[in-house]
Amino acid sequence: MVFAILALSPINWASFAAGSGDHKHHKATDIGEPGKKSEVSRKIEITMFDNYFQPPFLRIKEGETVHFVITNSGELVHEFNIATREMHKAHIPEMQAMIEHGVILVDKIDWDAAKSMQKKIGHGMHDEPNSVLLEPGEKAELLWKFPRNTKLEFACNVPGHYDAGMVGKIKLGY
């Protein structure tokens, strides 16, 4: 099992803030920002199954910093991505390109193909701080500080998964 800690890398944040793909149409603060460990108020465990999340709905306080522990318990590659509905829809073609370039396979991620894709078209590493991409059995952590007054979702944008219902709502402000 591979264990990855994401979201705190300055390189990841710099690439996200500069924008990549269609994500550049939103400022990072629109959806939140990478969290600081010292500001975490709670831990939420997310389990990804084939085409659904457990839990399917989250209540988050505006401005809250959450430590997510994400596990892929499905048999397919899945993504956990915090964004707006519009951002998810814009990200699906990027994920389709990752399939077409051999990065995302049914149950595996080919990181050598991702590096090659990155060199060719400037996209492929899937290294934005609001998202993790996991093979079956993998686990990752993500620290995220939520914004105020924004409609957010968490979703898997592997083509076909969002439309099959692999999306959860985030209710801010309780």
mmCIF file of the C-alpha atoms, coordinates in Angstrom:
data_MODEL
# 
_entry.id   MODEL 
# 
loop_
_atom_site.group_PDB 
_atom_site.id 
_atom_site.type_symbol 
_atom_site.label_atom_id 
_atom_site.label_alt_id 
_atom_site.label_comp_id 
_atom_site.label_asym_id 
_atom_site.label_entity_id 
_atom_site.label_seq_id 
_atom_site.pdbx_PDB_ins_code 
_atom_site.Cartn_x 
_atom_site.Cartn_y 
_atom_site.Cartn_z 
_atom_site.occupancy 
_atom_site.B_iso_or_equiv 
_atom_site.pdbx_formal_charge 
_atom_site.auth_seq_id 
_atom_site.auth_comp_id 
_atom_site.auth_asym_id 
_atom_site.auth_atom_id 
_atom_site.pdbx_PDB_model_num 
ATOM 1   C CA . MET A 1 1   ? 0.000   0.000  0.000   1.00 0.00 ? 1   MET A CA 1 
ATOM 2   C CA . VAL A 1 2   ? 1.326   3.420  -0.917  1.00 0.00 ? 2   VAL A CA 1 
ATOM 3   C CA . PHE A 1 3   ? 0.827   6.281  1.525   1.00 0.00 ? 3   PHE A CA 1 
ATOM 4   C CA . ALA A 1 4   ? 1.128   9.822  0.219   1.00 0.00 ? 4   ALA A CA 1 
ATOM 5   C CA . ILE A 1 5   ? 0.962   13.133 2.022   1.00 0.00 ? 5   ILE A CA 1 
ATOM 6   C CA . LEU A 1 6   ? -0.154  15.873 -0.304  1.00 0.00 ? 6   LEU A CA 1 
ATOM 7   C CA . ALA A 1 7   ? -1.333  19.464 -0.090  1.00 0.00 ? 7   ALA A CA 1 
ATOM 8   C CA . LEU A 1 8   ? 1.595   21.059 1.724   1.00 0.00 ? 8   LEU A CA 1 
ATOM 9   C CA . SER A 1 9   ? 4.179   21.068 -1.043  1.00 0.00 ? 9   SER A CA 1 
ATOM 10  C CA . PRO A 1 10  ? 5.125   24.619 -2.109  1.00 0.00 ? 10  PRO A CA 1 
ATOM 11  C CA . ILE A 1 11  ? 5.617   23.329 -5.647  1.00 0.00 ? 11  ILE A CA 1 
ATOM 12  C CA . ASN A 1 12  ? 2.089   21.946 -5.738  1.00 0.00 ? 12  ASN A CA 1 
ATOM 13  C CA . TRP A 1 13  ? 0.617   25.158 -4.371  1.00 0.00 ? 13  TRP A CA 1 
ATOM 14  C CA . ALA A 1 14  ? 2.582   27.306 -6.827  1.00 0.00 ? 14  ALA A CA 1 
ATOM 15  C CA . SER A 1 15  ? 1.345   25.293 -9.794  1.00 0.00 ? 15  SER A CA 1 
ATOM 16  C CA . PHE A 1 16  ? -2.227  25.439 -8.497  1.00 0.00 ? 16  PHE A CA 1 
ATOM 17  C CA . ALA A 1 17  ? -2.133  29.172 -7.815  1.00 0.00 ? 17  ALA A CA 1 
ATOM 18  C CA . ALA A 1 18  ? -0.781  29.811 -11.299 1.00 0.00 ? 18  ALA A CA 1 
ATOM 19  C CA . GLY A 1 19  ? -3.571  27.662 -12.688 1.00 0.00 ? 19  GLY A CA 1 
ATOM 20  C CA . SER A 1 20  ? -3.458  24.600 -14.852 1.00 0.00 ? 20  SER A CA 1 
ATOM 21  C CA . GLY A 1 21  ? -5.987  23.520 -17.392 1.00 0.00 ? 21  GLY A CA 1 
ATOM 22  C CA . ASP A 1 22  ? -9.399  25.034 -16.821 1.00 0.00 ? 22  ASP A CA 1 
ATOM 23  C CA . HIS A 1 23  ? -8.789  25.475 -13.096 1.00 0.00 ? 23  HIS A CA 1 
ATOM 24  C CA . LYS A 1 24  ? -7.197  28.869 -13.794 1.00 0.00 ? 24  LYS A CA 1 
ATOM 25  C CA . HIS A 1 25  ? -10.633 30.458 -14.097 1.00 0.00 ? 25  HIS A CA 1 
ATOM 26  C CA . HIS A 1 26  ? -11.073 30.244 -10.325 1.00 0.00 ? 26  HIS A CA 1 
ATOM 27  C CA . LYS A 1 27  ? -8.877  31.829 -7.695  1.00 0.00 ? 27  LYS A CA 1 
ATOM 28  C CA . ALA A 1 28  ? -7.615  29.347 -5.127  1.00 0.00 ? 28  ALA A CA 1 
ATOM 29  C CA . THR A 1 29  ? -9.495  31.196 -2.382  1.00 0.00 ? 29  THR A CA 1 
ATOM 30  C CA . ASP A 1 30  ? -12.792 30.574 -4.225  1.00 0.00 ? 30  ASP A CA 1 
ATOM 31  C CA . ILE A 1 31  ? -12.578 26.905 -3.239  1.00 0.00 ? 31  ILE A CA 1 
ATOM 32  C CA . GLY A 1 32  ? -10.266 27.219 -0.240  1.00 0.00 ? 32  GLY A CA 1 
ATOM 33  C CA . GLU A 1 33  ? -6.564  26.611 0.099   1.00 0.00 ? 33  GLU A CA 1 
ATOM 34  C CA . PRO A 1 34  ? -4.099  24.048 1.421   1.00 0.00 ? 34  PRO A CA 1 
ATOM 35  C CA . GLY A 1 35  ? -4.449  23.834 5.169   1.00 0.00 ? 35  GLY A CA 1 
ATOM 36  C CA . LYS A 1 36  ? -1.861  24.165 7.907   1.00 0.00 ? 36  LYS A CA 1 
ATOM 37  C CA . LYS A 1 37  ? -1.460  21.258 10.305  1.00 0.00 ? 37  LYS A CA 1 
ATOM 38  C CA . SER A 1 38  ? -1.551  23.668 13.255  1.00 0.00 ? 38  SER A CA 1 
ATOM 39  C CA . GLU A 1 39  ? -5.040  24.877 12.198  1.00 0.00 ? 39  GLU A CA 1 
ATOM 40  C CA . VAL A 1 40  ? -6.711  21.470 11.746  1.00 0.00 ? 40  VAL A CA 1 
ATOM 41  C CA . SER A 1 41  ? -9.950  21.241 13.728  1.00 0.00 ? 41  SER A CA 1 
ATOM 42  C CA . ARG A 1 42  ? -10.822 17.640 12.872  1.00 0.00 ? 42  ARG A CA 1 
ATOM 43  C CA . LYS A 1 43  ? -10.067 14.599 10.768  1.00 0.00 ? 43  LYS A CA 1 
ATOM 44  C CA . ILE A 1 44  ? -12.544 13.191 8.251   1.00 0.00 ? 44  ILE A CA 1 
ATOM 45  C CA . GLU A 1 45  ? -12.042 9.751  6.753   1.00 0.00 ? 45  GLU A CA 1 
ATOM 46  C CA . ILE A 1 46  ? -13.280 9.333  3.185   1.00 0.00 ? 46  ILE A CA 1 
ATOM 47  C CA . THR A 1 47  ? -13.567 5.918  1.573   1.00 0.00 ? 47  THR A CA 1 
ATOM 48  C CA . MET A 1 48  ? -13.855 5.677  -2.198  1.00 0.00 ? 48  MET A CA 1 
ATOM 49  C CA . PHE A 1 49  ? -15.671 2.665  -3.587  1.00 0.00 ? 49  PHE A CA 1 
ATOM 50  C CA . ASP A 1 50  ? -16.430 2.021  -7.234  1.00 0.00 ? 50  ASP A CA 1 
ATOM 51  C CA . ASN A 1 51  ? -18.592 5.013  -8.111  1.00 0.00 ? 51  ASN A CA 1 
ATOM 52  C CA . TYR A 1 52  ? -19.496 6.298  -4.660  1.00 0.00 ? 52  TYR A CA 1 
ATOM 53  C CA . PHE A 1 53  ? -17.975 7.914  -1.583  1.00 0.00 ? 53  PHE A CA 1 
ATOM 54  C CA . GLN A 1 54  ? -18.540 7.143  2.064   1.00 0.00 ? 54  GLN A CA 1 
ATOM 55  C CA . PRO A 1 55  ? -19.672 9.444  3.577   1.00 0.00 ? 55  PRO A CA 1 
ATOM 56  C CA . PRO A 1 56  ? -21.622 10.921 0.646   1.00 0.00 ? 56  PRO A CA 1 
ATOM 57  C CA . PHE A 1 57  ? -22.159 14.335 2.284   1.00 0.00 ? 57  PHE A CA 1 
ATOM 58  C CA . LEU A 1 58  ? -19.985 16.609 4.439   1.00 0.00 ? 58  LEU A CA 1 
ATOM 59  C CA . ARG A 1 59  ? -20.834 19.453 6.815   1.00 0.00 ? 59  ARG A CA 1 
ATOM 60  C CA . ILE A 1 60  ? -17.918 21.851 7.149   1.00 0.00 ? 60  ILE A CA 1 
ATOM 61  C CA . LYS A 1 61  ? -17.695 25.148 9.021   1.00 0.00 ? 61  LYS A CA 1 
ATOM 62  C CA . GLU A 1 62  ? -16.797 28.153 6.890   1.00 0.00 ? 62  GLU A CA 1 
ATOM 63  C CA . GLY A 1 63  ? -13.065 28.787 7.310   1.00 0.00 ? 63  GLY A CA 1 
ATOM 64  C CA . GLU A 1 64  ? -12.503 25.359 8.908   1.00 0.00 ? 64  GLU A CA 1 
ATOM 65  C CA . THR A 1 65  ? -9.308  23.400 8.234   1.00 0.00 ? 65  THR A CA 1 
ATOM 66  C CA . VAL A 1 66  ? -9.897  19.673 7.813   1.00 0.00 ? 66  VAL A CA 1 
ATOM 67  C CA . HIS A 1 67  ? -7.439  16.781 7.713   1.00 0.00 ? 67  HIS A CA 1 
ATOM 68  C CA . PHE A 1 68  ? -8.814  14.295 5.175   1.00 0.00 ? 68  PHE A CA 1 
ATOM 69  C CA . VAL A 1 69  ? -7.662  10.684 5.142   1.00 0.00 ? 69  VAL A CA 1 
ATOM 70  C CA . ILE A 1 70  ? -8.762  9.198  1.821   1.00 0.00 ? 70  ILE A CA 1 
ATOM 71  C CA . THR A 1 71  ? -8.738  5.462  1.053   1.00 0.00 ? 71  THR A CA 1 
ATOM 72  C CA . ASN A 1 72  ? -9.506  3.874  -2.305  1.00 0.00 ? 72  ASN A CA 1 
ATOM 73  C CA . SER A 1 73  ? -11.365 0.673  -1.404  1.00 0.00 ? 73  SER A CA 1 
ATOM 74  C CA . GLY A 1 74  ? -12.630 0.171  -4.947  1.00 0.00 ? 74  GLY A CA 1 
ATOM 75  C CA . GLU A 1 75  ? -11.182 -1.928 -7.743  1.00 0.00 ? 75  GLU A CA 1 
ATOM 76  C CA . LEU A 1 76  ? -10.604 1.070  -10.049 1.00 0.00 ? 76  LEU A CA 1 
ATOM 77  C CA . VAL A 1 77  ? -8.452  4.206  -10.002 1.00 0.00 ? 77  VAL A CA 1 
ATOM 78  C CA . HIS A 1 78  ? -10.398 7.006  -8.292  1.00 0.00 ? 78  HIS A CA 1 
ATOM 79  C CA . GLU A 1 79  ? -9.954  10.695 -7.537  1.00 0.00 ? 79  GLU A CA 1 
ATOM 80  C CA . PHE A 1 80  ? -10.959 12.777 -4.510  1.00 0.00 ? 80  PHE A CA 1 
ATOM 81  C CA . ASN A 1 81  ? -11.216 16.387 -5.700  1.00 0.00 ? 81  ASN A CA 1 
ATOM 82  C CA . ILE A 1 82  ? -12.634 19.412 -3.847  1.00 0.00 ? 82  ILE A CA 1 
ATOM 83  C CA . ALA A 1 83  ? -14.008 22.010 -6.275  1.00 0.00 ? 83  ALA A CA 1 
ATOM 84  C CA . THR A 1 84  ? -17.119 23.673 -7.664  1.00 0.00 ? 84  THR A CA 1 
ATOM 85  C CA . ARG A 1 85  ? -19.411 21.787 -10.030 1.00 0.00 ? 85  ARG A CA 1 
ATOM 86  C CA . GLU A 1 86  ? -18.113 23.905 -12.907 1.00 0.00 ? 86  GLU A CA 1 
ATOM 87  C CA . MET A 1 87  ? -14.503 23.090 -12.049 1.00 0.00 ? 87  MET A CA 1 
ATOM 88  C CA . HIS A 1 88  ? -15.293 19.369 -11.923 1.00 0.00 ? 88  HIS A CA 1 
ATOM 89  C CA . LYS A 1 89  ? -16.934 19.506 -15.350 1.00 0.00 ? 89  LYS A CA 1 
ATOM 90  C CA . ALA A 1 90  ? -13.901 21.378 -16.739 1.00 0.00 ? 90  ALA A CA 1 
ATOM 91  C CA . HIS A 1 91  ? -11.502 18.833 -15.193 1.00 0.00 ? 91  HIS A CA 1 
ATOM 92  C CA . ILE A 1 92  ? -13.091 15.754 -16.796 1.00 0.00 ? 92  ILE A CA 1 
ATOM 93  C CA . PRO A 1 93  ? -11.495 16.401 -20.244 1.00 0.00 ? 93  PRO A CA 1 
ATOM 94  C CA . GLU A 1 94  ? -8.101  16.708 -18.514 1.00 0.00 ? 94  GLU A CA 1 
ATOM 95  C CA . MET A 1 95  ? -8.700  13.316 -16.912 1.00 0.00 ? 95  MET A CA 1 
ATOM 96  C CA . GLN A 1 96  ? -9.777  11.918 -20.302 1.00 0.00 ? 96  GLN A CA 1 
ATOM 97  C CA . ALA A 1 97  ? -6.464  13.120 -21.743 1.00 0.00 ? 97  ALA A CA 1 
ATOM 98  C CA . MET A 1 98  ? -4.692  11.232 -18.948 1.00 0.00 ? 98  MET A CA 1 
ATOM 99  C CA . ILE A 1 99  ? -6.488  8.061  -20.063 1.00 0.00 ? 99  ILE A CA 1 
ATOM 100 C CA . GLU A 1 100 ? -5.641  8.713  -23.716 1.00 0.00 ? 100 GLU A CA 1 
ATOM 101 C CA . HIS A 1 101 ? -1.954  9.192  -22.828 1.00 0.00 ? 101 HIS A CA 1 
ATOM 102 C CA . GLY A 1 102 ? -1.874  5.948  -20.824 1.00 0.00 ? 102 GLY A CA 1 
ATOM 103 C CA . VAL A 1 103 ? -1.518  7.638  -17.439 1.00 0.00 ? 103 VAL A CA 1 
ATOM 104 C CA . ILE A 1 104 ? -4.767  6.344  -15.940 1.00 0.00 ? 104 ILE A CA 1 
ATOM 105 C CA . LEU A 1 105 ? -5.346  2.665  -16.535 1.00 0.00 ? 105 LEU A CA 1 
ATOM 106 C CA . VAL A 1 106 ? -8.313  0.765  -15.146 1.00 0.00 ? 106 VAL A CA 1 
ATOM 107 C CA . ASP A 1 107 ? -6.645  -0.134 -11.852 1.00 0.00 ? 107 ASP A CA 1 
ATOM 108 C CA . LYS A 1 108 ? -3.251  1.530  -12.104 1.00 0.00 ? 108 LYS A CA 1 
ATOM 109 C CA . ILE A 1 109 ? -1.583  4.915  -12.566 1.00 0.00 ? 109 ILE A CA 1 
ATOM 110 C CA . ASP A 1 110 ? 1.449   4.961  -14.859 1.00 0.00 ? 110 ASP A CA 1 
ATOM 111 C CA . TRP A 1 111 ? 3.562   7.790  -13.399 1.00 0.00 ? 111 TRP A CA 1 
ATOM 112 C CA . ASP A 1 112 ? 6.192   7.420  -16.163 1.00 0.00 ? 112 ASP A CA 1 
ATOM 113 C CA . ALA A 1 113 ? 3.445   8.107  -18.715 1.00 0.00 ? 113 ALA A CA 1 
ATOM 114 C CA . ALA A 1 114 ? 2.373   11.067 -16.544 1.00 0.00 ? 114 ALA A CA 1 
ATOM 115 C CA . LYS A 1 115 ? 5.893   12.524 -16.687 1.00 0.00 ? 115 LYS A CA 1 
ATOM 116 C CA . SER A 1 116 ? 5.941   12.068 -20.460 1.00 0.00 ? 116 SER A CA 1 
ATOM 117 C CA . MET A 1 117 ? 2.535   13.740 -20.792 1.00 0.00 ? 117 MET A CA 1 
ATOM 118 C CA . GLN A 1 118 ? 3.701   16.598 -18.572 1.00 0.00 ? 118 GLN A CA 1 
ATOM 119 C CA . LYS A 1 119 ? 6.699   17.191 -20.863 1.00 0.00 ? 119 LYS A CA 1 
ATOM 120 C CA . LYS A 1 120 ? 4.580   17.030 -24.024 1.00 0.00 ? 120 LYS A CA 1 
ATOM 121 C CA . ILE A 1 121 ? 1.587   19.161 -23.072 1.00 0.00 ? 121 ILE A CA 1 
ATOM 122 C CA . GLY A 1 122 ? 2.291   20.638 -19.636 1.00 0.00 ? 122 GLY A CA 1 
ATOM 123 C CA . HIS A 1 123 ? -0.351  18.544 -17.894 1.00 0.00 ? 123 HIS A CA 1 
ATOM 124 C CA . GLY A 1 124 ? -0.322  15.012 -16.566 1.00 0.00 ? 124 GLY A CA 1 
ATOM 125 C CA . MET A 1 125 ? 1.095   14.833 -13.066 1.00 0.00 ? 125 MET A CA 1 
ATOM 126 C CA . HIS A 1 126 ? -2.217  15.431 -11.287 1.00 0.00 ? 126 HIS A CA 1 
ATOM 127 C CA . ASP A 1 127 ? -0.456  17.365 -8.528  1.00 0.00 ? 127 ASP A CA 1 
ATOM 128 C CA . GLU A 1 128 ? -2.934  20.023 -7.471  1.00 0.00 ? 128 GLU A CA 1 
ATOM 129 C CA . PRO A 1 129 ? -3.401  20.437 -3.719  1.00 0.00 ? 129 PRO A CA 1 
ATOM 130 C CA . ASN A 1 130 ? -7.205  20.073 -3.752  1.00 0.00 ? 130 ASN A CA 1 
ATOM 131 C CA . SER A 1 131 ? -7.067  16.588 -5.231  1.00 0.00 ? 131 SER A CA 1 
ATOM 132 C CA . VAL A 1 132 ? -5.606  13.096 -4.911  1.00 0.00 ? 132 VAL A CA 1 
ATOM 133 C CA . LEU A 1 133 ? -5.617  10.297 -7.477  1.00 0.00 ? 133 LEU A CA 1 
ATOM 134 C CA . LEU A 1 134 ? -5.342  6.806  -6.023  1.00 0.00 ? 134 LEU A CA 1 
ATOM 135 C CA . GLU A 1 135 ? -4.944  3.256  -7.210  1.00 0.00 ? 135 GLU A CA 1 
ATOM 136 C CA . PRO A 1 136 ? -7.014  0.530  -5.515  1.00 0.00 ? 136 PRO A CA 1 
ATOM 137 C CA . GLY A 1 137 ? -5.811  0.012  -1.952  1.00 0.00 ? 137 GLY A CA 1 
ATOM 138 C CA . GLU A 1 138 ? -3.926  3.309  -1.737  1.00 0.00 ? 138 GLU A CA 1 
ATOM 139 C CA . LYS A 1 139 ? -4.389  5.873  1.001   1.00 0.00 ? 139 LYS A CA 1 
ATOM 140 C CA . ALA A 1 140 ? -3.560  9.600  1.012   1.00 0.00 ? 140 ALA A CA 1 
ATOM 141 C CA . GLU A 1 141 ? -3.958  12.625 3.245   1.00 0.00 ? 141 GLU A CA 1 
ATOM 142 C CA . LEU A 1 142 ? -5.055  16.109 2.295   1.00 0.00 ? 142 LEU A CA 1 
ATOM 143 C CA . LEU A 1 143 ? -5.229  19.208 4.512   1.00 0.00 ? 143 LEU A CA 1 
ATOM 144 C CA . TRP A 1 144 ? -7.756  21.767 3.297   1.00 0.00 ? 144 TRP A CA 1 
ATOM 145 C CA . LYS A 1 145 ? -8.930  25.134 4.619   1.00 0.00 ? 145 LYS A CA 1 
ATOM 146 C CA . PHE A 1 146 ? -12.443 25.795 3.415   1.00 0.00 ? 146 PHE A CA 1 
ATOM 147 C CA . PRO A 1 147 ? -13.681 29.181 2.171   1.00 0.00 ? 147 PRO A CA 1 
ATOM 148 C CA . ARG A 1 148 ? -16.771 31.089 3.108   1.00 0.00 ? 148 ARG A CA 1 
ATOM 149 C CA . ASN A 1 149 ? -19.973 31.144 1.111   1.00 0.00 ? 149 ASN A CA 1 
ATOM 150 C CA . THR A 1 150 ? -19.086 28.854 -1.824  1.00 0.00 ? 150 THR A CA 1 
ATOM 151 C CA . LYS A 1 151 ? -20.932 25.864 -3.278  1.00 0.00 ? 151 LYS A CA 1 
ATOM 152 C CA . LEU A 1 152 ? -18.467 22.981 -3.245  1.00 0.00 ? 152 LEU A CA 1 
ATOM 153 C CA . GLU A 1 153 ? -18.502 19.294 -4.049  1.00 0.00 ? 153 GLU A CA 1 
ATOM 154 C CA . PHE A 1 154 ? -16.043 16.461 -3.729  1.00 0.00 ? 154 PHE A CA 1 
ATOM 155 C CA . ALA A 1 155 ? -15.946 14.200 -6.745  1.00 0.00 ? 155 ALA A CA 1 
ATOM 156 C CA . CYS A 1 156 ? -14.116 11.652 -8.825  1.00 0.00 ? 156 CYS A CA 1 
ATOM 157 C CA . ASN A 1 157 ? -13.496 13.095 -12.281 1.00 0.00 ? 157 ASN A CA 1 
ATOM 158 C CA . VAL A 1 158 ? -12.228 9.911  -13.919 1.00 0.00 ? 158 VAL A CA 1 
ATOM 159 C CA . PRO A 1 159 ? -14.436 9.923  -17.050 1.00 0.00 ? 159 PRO A CA 1 
ATOM 160 C CA . GLY A 1 160 ? -17.816 8.344  -16.361 1.00 0.00 ? 160 GLY A CA 1 
ATOM 161 C CA . HIS A 1 161 ? -17.456 8.316  -12.580 1.00 0.00 ? 161 HIS A CA 1 
ATOM 162 C CA . TYR A 1 162 ? -18.952 11.775 -11.858 1.00 0.00 ? 162 TYR A CA 1 
ATOM 163 C CA . ASP A 1 163 ? -21.923 11.067 -14.129 1.00 0.00 ? 163 ASP A CA 1 
ATOM 164 C CA . ALA A 1 164 ? -22.375 7.660  -12.457 1.00 0.00 ? 164 ALA A CA 1 
ATOM 165 C CA . GLY A 1 165 ? -22.862 9.455  -9.140  1.00 0.00 ? 165 GLY A CA 1 
ATOM 166 C CA . MET A 1 166 ? -19.367 9.576  -7.655  1.00 0.00 ? 166 MET A CA 1 
ATOM 167 C CA . VAL A 1 167 ? -19.920 13.044 -6.254  1.00 0.00 ? 167 VAL A CA 1 
ATOM 168 C CA . GLY A 1 168 ? -20.708 14.346 -2.778  1.00 0.00 ? 168 GLY A CA 1 
ATOM 169 C CA . LYS A 1 169 ? -21.987 17.676 -1.541  1.00 0.00 ? 169 LYS A CA 1 
ATOM 170 C CA . ILE A 1 170 ? -20.178 19.892 0.926   1.00 0.00 ? 170 ILE A CA 1 
ATOM 171 C CA . LYS A 1 171 ? -22.451 22.020 3.107   1.00 0.00 ? 171 LYS A CA 1 
ATOM 172 C CA . LEU A 1 172 ? -20.541 25.018 4.429   1.00 0.00 ? 172 LEU A CA 1 
ATOM 173 C CA . GLY A 1 173 ? -21.529 27.128 7.375   1.00 0.00 ? 173 GLY A CA 1 
ATOM 174 C CA . TYR A 1 174 ? -23.116 24.990 10.078  1.00 0.00 ? 174 TYR A CA 1 
# 
